[in-house]
Amino acid sequence: MPRFEPFRAARYALGAPGDIAPLVSPPYDVFDETERDRLAASHPANIVHVDYPVERDGESRYANSADVLSRWLSDGTVRVDPDPTFTLYRMRFVDDAGRNRETVGVIGALEVVDEGAGGVLPHERTTPKAKTDRLDLTRATAANLSPVWGLSLTEGLTALLQERGETVAEVTDISGVTHTAERVTDPGRIAAISSAVSSNPVLIADGHHRYAISRTYRDERRASEGRGPAELTMTYVAELVAEQLSIAAIHRLVKDHSAAEVLARIGNHYEASPAGRVDQSTIAEMDRRGCLCLVDSDGNGTFLAPREETFAGVRDMDSARLEHALGDLMSDVTYQHGVGDVLARLAAGEAGCAVLIRPVSLREIRRTADTGELMPPKSTFFTPKLLTGIVWRPLESSAG
């Protein structure tokens, strides 16, 4: 089973927990350079100055990130905990069904294991990423700047995390989600949390690419200096139970093919019926009907009810069945979460049509953990997203 350990966390030096608001950002891969520039202009110490180096700065961009981080450490903008700690991370939000929710997980250092070694498990196949951006940034800064998101199979982990720690950061983001970070310093509690997470496998929910980068970086550091902090990577871990998860779907955009063309290709797998104009309520109706929805370039929908007999041997998931039905058309598929964002991209002519799918169930996520049968790429979108800048992990030996 994987090691899960506290670490000497790097944090902004704040006068009060709420002072972190102008310093944090969403994860780097959910916004563009325009939003990056806005955040960078909003505060000279916003985390994007380190975490989101821009291509227009050329080969120096990663060195710039390292210089900025080094300056923050030198001038006291950022401080490193004197001793290894865990960070409890709570989120309060209203989910898509209008329910008030609160989730809690713990940020620590999870062991980086070899692919296929067990202990830390992928949950879906990943799409190739040619860019080495995160690896280059890690090399330059020697830091884990944003956590991988893991789901623990340890029953009772949530109860172990309910007791409050020392509040060190709190912010409500533009979506109305309140993020609270609490430092855990008590040795007994640290030992209990470490033991609990380390006693069962951890399923990677989000951050497969970052975890793979951590493996490459670990191997490089081993070759140059032996074993050290790179043997682990910063990870947020929550219990794999329904109350700790809010899962959205990642929908499929099909380039250069109209809705009529796609329907002609997959029509033998689905029973089609009119869905009218597509909006935010369409997902709820899809869930009620047990179907997908094909959306044309004008935003009109067609419900697609699966013909069960045509999916023998295919996993009972919208993403798996659609992948089977589309066949070689999958090479023309891109991905987008959010019904509104899908409709906007269709209106902008960025795709010929789209297929809306339903969120993956907890049962299917648990099945992945139990059987090792991976989901298709981009099957799940875990929400809300953790903010970057709440805490990060130095990878120099002196920092743990």
C-alpha positions in Angstrom: 0.0 0.0 0.0 1.2 3.5 -0.7 2.9 5.7 1.8 1.1 8.9 2.7 3.1 11.4 4.8 3.0 15.0 6.1 5.4 17.5 4.6 6.8 20.9 5.4 4.2 23.0 3.5 4.9 26.2 1.7 2.2 28.8 2.3 1.6 32.5 1.8 2.4 34.5 4.9 -1.0 36.0 5.7 -2.2 38.4 8.3 -5.5 36.6 8.4 -6.9 33.5 6.6 -9.1 35.6 4.3 -6.0 37.6 3.0 -5.3 34.7 0.6 -8.2 35.7 -1.8 -6.2 37.8 -4.3 -3.3 35.2 -4.3 -4.9 32.0 -5.5 -6.2 30.8 -8.9 -8.2 28.0 -10.4 -6.1 25.0 -11.7 -3.9 26.0 -14.6 -5.7 23.7 -17.1 -9.2 25.2 -16.7 -8.6 28.7 -17.9 -6.7 30.5 -20.7 -3.9 33.1 -21.1 -6.4 36.0 -21.0 -7.7 35.0 -17.6 -4.1 34.2 -16.6 -3.1 37.8 -17.4 -6.0 39.2 -15.5 -5.1 37.2 -12.4 -1.4 38.2 -12.8 -2.4 41.9 -13.0 -4.6 41.6 -9.9 -1.7 41.0 -7.5 2.0 40.8 -7.9 2.1 37.6 -5.7 -0.8 35.8 -7.4 0.2 32.1 -7.8 -0.1 32.3 -11.6 3.2 34.2 -11.7 4.7 30.8 -10.8 2.2 28.1 -11.9 1.2 29.5 -15.3 4.3 30.4 -17.3 3.2 31.7 -20.7 4.6 30.7 -24.0 5.2 34.2 -25.2 8.1 34.4 -22.7 9.9 31.7 -24.6 12.5 29.4 -23.1 13.0 31.6 -20.1 9.4 31.2 -18.8 10.2 28.3 -16.4 13.4 30.0 -15.1 11.2 33.1 -14.5 8.8 31.0 -12.4 11.7 29.6 -10.4 13.1 33.1 -9.8 9.7 34.5 -8.6 9.2 31.6 -6.2 12.7 32.0 -4.9 12.1 35.7 -4.3 8.9 35.1 -2.5 10.7 32.7 -0.1 13.5 35.2 0.4 11.3 38.2 1.1 8.8 36.5 3.3 5.9 36.4 1.0 5.9 32.7 1.4 6.9 30.7 4.4 7.6 27.0 4.9 6.1 25.2 7.9 8.9 24.4 10.4 7.7 20.8 10.8 5.8 18.4 8.6 2.1 18.9 8.6 -1.1 17.7 6.9 -3.6 20.2 5.5 -7.3 19.6 5.7 -9.1 21.0 2.7 -12.9 21.7 3.0 -15.2 22.9 0.3 -18.8 24.3 1.0 -20.9 24.7 -2.1 -24.3 24.2 -3.7 -24.3 21.3 -6.2 -26.1 21.1 -9.5 -29.2 19.6 -7.8 -29.4 22.7 -5.5 -28.2 20.8 -2.4 -25.9 22.4 0.2 -22.7 20.3 0.3 -19.5 20.2 2.4 -16.6 17.9 1.5 -13.3 17.4 3.3 -10.1 15.8 2.2 -6.4 15.9 3.4 -3.4 17.2 1.5 -0.2 15.3 2.1 2.6 13.5 0.2 1.5 10.3 -1.6 4.1 7.7 -2.7 4.9 7.7 -6.4 4.7 4.1 -7.5 5.7 2.5 -10.8 3.0 2.0 -13.4 1.1 -1.2 -12.7 2.7 -1.7 -9.3 -0.6 -1.3 -7.4 -1.4 0.9 -4.4 -2.1 4.0 -6.5 -4.5 3.2 -9.3 -5.6 5.1 -12.4 -9.4 5.2 -13.0 -9.5 6.1 -16.7 -7.3 5.9 -19.8 -5.4 9.1 -20.5 -5.1 11.0 -23.7 -1.5 11.6 -25.0 0.0 15.0 -24.0 3.0 16.0 -26.1 3.8 19.1 -24.1 6.2 18.7 -21.1 5.0 21.9 -19.5 4.4 20.5 -16.0 7.6 18.5 -16.0 9.6 21.5 -17.1 8.0 23.6 -14.4 8.7 21.0 -11.7 12.3 20.7 -12.8 12.7 24.5 -12.6 10.9 25.2 -9.4 11.6 21.9 -7.5 8.1 22.0 -6.2 4.6 20.3 -6.4 2.5 23.4 -7.0 -0.9 21.8 -7.3 -2.1 18.5 -5.9 -3.2 15.3 -7.6 -6.7 14.3 -6.5 -7.0 10.8 -5.0 -9.9 8.8 -3.6 -9.1 6.5 -0.7 -10.7 3.1 -0.3 -10.3 3.4 3.5 -13.7 3.3 5.2 -14.0 5.9 8.0 -11.4 8.3 6.6 -14.0 11.1 6.5 -14.8 10.8 10.2 -11.1 11.0 10.9 -10.9 14.4 9.1 -14.0 16.0 10.6 -12.3 17.6 13.6 -11.1 21.1 12.8 -7.5 22.0 12.5 -5.9 25.5 12.6 -7.5 27.6 9.9 -4.7 29.0 7.7 -6.6 30.1 4.6 -10.2 30.7 3.6 -11.6 32.1 0.4 -14.9 32.1 -1.6 -14.3 31.8 -5.3 -16.3 33.4 -8.2 -18.5 30.3 -8.3 -19.6 30.7 -4.7 -17.5 27.8 -3.4 -15.9 28.4 0.0 -12.4 26.8 0.3 -11.0 26.4 3.8 -7.5 25.1 4.6 -6.6 23.9 8.1 -3.2 22.9 9.4 -2.8 19.6 11.4 0.2 19.6 13.7 -0.7 17.1 16.4 1.7 14.1 16.1 -1.0 11.6 17.1 -3.5 12.9 14.6 -0.9 13.0 11.9 0.0 9.4 12.6 -3.6 8.3 12.5 -4.3 10.0 9.2 -1.1 8.7 7.6 -1.9 5.2 8.8 -5.5 5.3 7.5 -4.7 6.5 4.0 -1.7 4.1 3.7 -3.8 1.1 4.7 -5.7 0.8 1.3 -5.2 1.7 -2.3 -5.8 5.3 -3.6 -7.6 5.8 -6.9 -6.5 8.8 -8.9 -9.6 10.9 -9.6 -8.0 13.9 -11.2 -4.4 14.6 -12.2 -3.3 11.4 -14.0 -0.9 13.5 -16.1 0.6 15.2 -13.0 1.1 11.9 -11.4 2.9 10.5 -14.5 5.1 13.6 -14.5 5.9 12.9 -10.8 7.1 9.5 -11.8 9.4 10.9 -14.5 10.7 13.5 -12.2 11.3 10.9 -9.4 13.3 8.8 -11.8 15.5 11.8 -12.8 16.1 12.8 -9.2 17.0 9.2 -8.2 19.5 9.0 -11.0 21.2 12.2 -10.0 21.0 12.1 -6.2 19.3 9.0 -5.0 16.1 8.8 -3.1 14.6 11.9 -1.6 11.4 14.1 -1.5 10.6 13.3 -5.2 9.6 9.7 -4.1 6.3 11.3 -3.1 4.0 13.9 -4.7 1.5 16.3 -3.2 -2.0 14.8 -3.2 -5.4 15.7 -2.0 -7.1 12.5 -0.7 -10.8 12.1 0.2 -12.8 9.0 1.0 -14.5 7.2 -1.9 -18.0 7.7 -0.7 -21.0 9.6 -2.3 -21.0 12.5 0.2 -17.4 13.4 -0.6 -17.9 13.4 -4.4 -19.6 15.8 -6.8 -19.1 14.4 -10.4 -20.0 16.2 -13.6 -19.8 14.8 -17.1 -17.3 15.7 -19.8 -19.2 16.0 -23.1 -18.1 15.1 -26.6 -17.6 17.6 -29.4 -17.4 16.1 -32.9 -15.4 18.2 -35.4 -16.3 18.4 -39.1 -19.4 16.2 -38.8 -23.0 17.4 -38.6 -25.5 15.9 -36.2 -27.2 14.2 -39.1 -23.9 12.5 -40.1 -23.2 11.3 -36.6 -26.7 10.0 -36.2 -26.4 8.1 -39.4 -23.2 6.5 -38.1 -24.5 5.5 -34.6 -28.3 5.2 -35.2 -28.3 1.5 -35.1 -27.0 1.6 -31.5 -29.6 4.2 -30.2 -33.3 4.9 -30.5 -33.6 8.6 -31.4 -36.4 11.0 -30.3 -36.7 14.8 -30.4 -35.3 16.8 -27.4 -36.0 20.3 -28.4 -33.8 23.2 -27.5 -30.9 22.1 -25.2 -30.3 23.9 -21.9 -29.1 23.2 -18.4 -32.2 21.2 -17.7 -31.4 18.7 -20.4 -29.0 16.7 -18.2 -31.7 16.0 -15.7 -34.1 14.8 -18.4 -31.3 12.6 -19.8 -30.9 11.1 -16.4 -34.6 10.5 -16.0 -34.8 8.8 -19.5 -31.4 7.0 -19.2 -30.1 8.4 -22.4 -27.6 10.6 -24.1 -28.3 13.7 -26.2 -27.0 14.6 -29.6 -26.9 18.4 -30.1 -26.7 20.1 -33.6 -24.9 23.3 -34.4 -28.1 25.3 -33.7 -28.5 24.0 -30.2 -31.3 21.6 -31.0 -31.2 18.1 -29.4 -32.0 14.5 -30.1 -32.3 12.0 -27.2 -30.4 8.8 -27.8 -31.7 5.8 -25.8 -29.3 2.9 -26.0 -30.4 -0.3 -27.8 -29.0 -2.7 -25.2 -28.6 -5.6 -27.5 -26.0 -3.7 -29.6 -23.7 -3.2 -26.6 -22.9 -6.8 -25.6 -19.6 -6.9 -23.9 -19.3 -3.1 -23.6 -19.1 -1.5 -20.2 -22.5 0.1 -19.1 -21.3 3.7 -19.2 -22.3 6.5 -21.6 -18.6 7.2 -22.5 -17.7 3.6 -23.2 -20.9 2.9 -25.2 -20.5 6.1 -27.3 -16.8 5.3 -27.9 -17.9 1.9 -29.2 -20.7 3.4 -31.4 -18.5 6.2 -32.9 -15.6 3.8 -33.8 -13.1 5.7 -36.0 -15.0 9.0 -35.6 -13.4 9.1 -32.1 -10.4 10.6 -33.8 -12.5 13.7 -34.5 -13.7 14.0 -30.9 -12.7 16.7 -28.4 -13.9 17.3 -24.8 -15.8 20.0 -23.0 -17.6 20.0 -19.6 -20.6 22.3 -18.9 -23.7 22.4 -21.1 -23.4 26.1 -21.5 -19.8 25.9 -22.7 -20.7 23.1 -25.2 -23.5 25.3 -26.7 -21.1 28.3 -26.9 -18.5 26.3 -28.8 -21.1 25.0 -31.2 -22.4 28.5 -31.8 -18.8 29.6 -32.5 -18.4 26.9 -35.1 -15.8 25.0 -33.2 -17.5 21.7 -33.8 -20.2 20.3 -36.1 -22.2 18.8 -33.3 -21.9 17.5 -29.7 -23.0 14.5 -27.6 -24.0 15.2 -24.0 -23.4 12.3 -21.6 -24.4 11.7 -18.0 -22.1 11.8 -15.0 -20.4 8.5 -14.0 -22.0 6.8 -11.0 -20.1 6.1 -7.7 -20.8 2.4 -8.5 -18.8 2.5 -11.7 -15.9 4.4 -10.0 -15.8 1.8 -7.3 -15.9 -1.0 -9.9 -12.8 0.6 -11.5 -11.0 0.4 -8.2 -12.0 -3.2 -7.6 -11.4 -4.6 -11.0 -8.8 -2.4 -12.6 -11.0 -2.0 -15.7 -10.3 1.6 -16.9 -12.9 4.0 -18.1 -12.5 5.8 -21.5 -10.5 9.1 -21.4 -12.4 12.1 -20.0 -15.2 10.1 -18.4 -15.4 12.1 -15.2 -15.1 15.8 -14.1 -14.8 16.1 -10.4 -16.1 19.4 -8.9 -15.5 21.8 -7.4 -11.9 22.2 -8.4 -9.2 22.7 -5.8 -7.6 26.1 -5.8 -3.9 26.5 -6.6 -1.9 28.5 -4.1 -3.6 27.3 -0.9 -0.5 25.2 -0.2 2.4 23.7 -2.2 5.2 21.3 -1.5 8.9 22.1 -1.9 11.0 19.2 -3.3 14.4 20.1 -1.9 15.7 17.7 0.7 15.8 20.4 3.4 12.1 21.0 3.0 10.9 17.4 3.2 
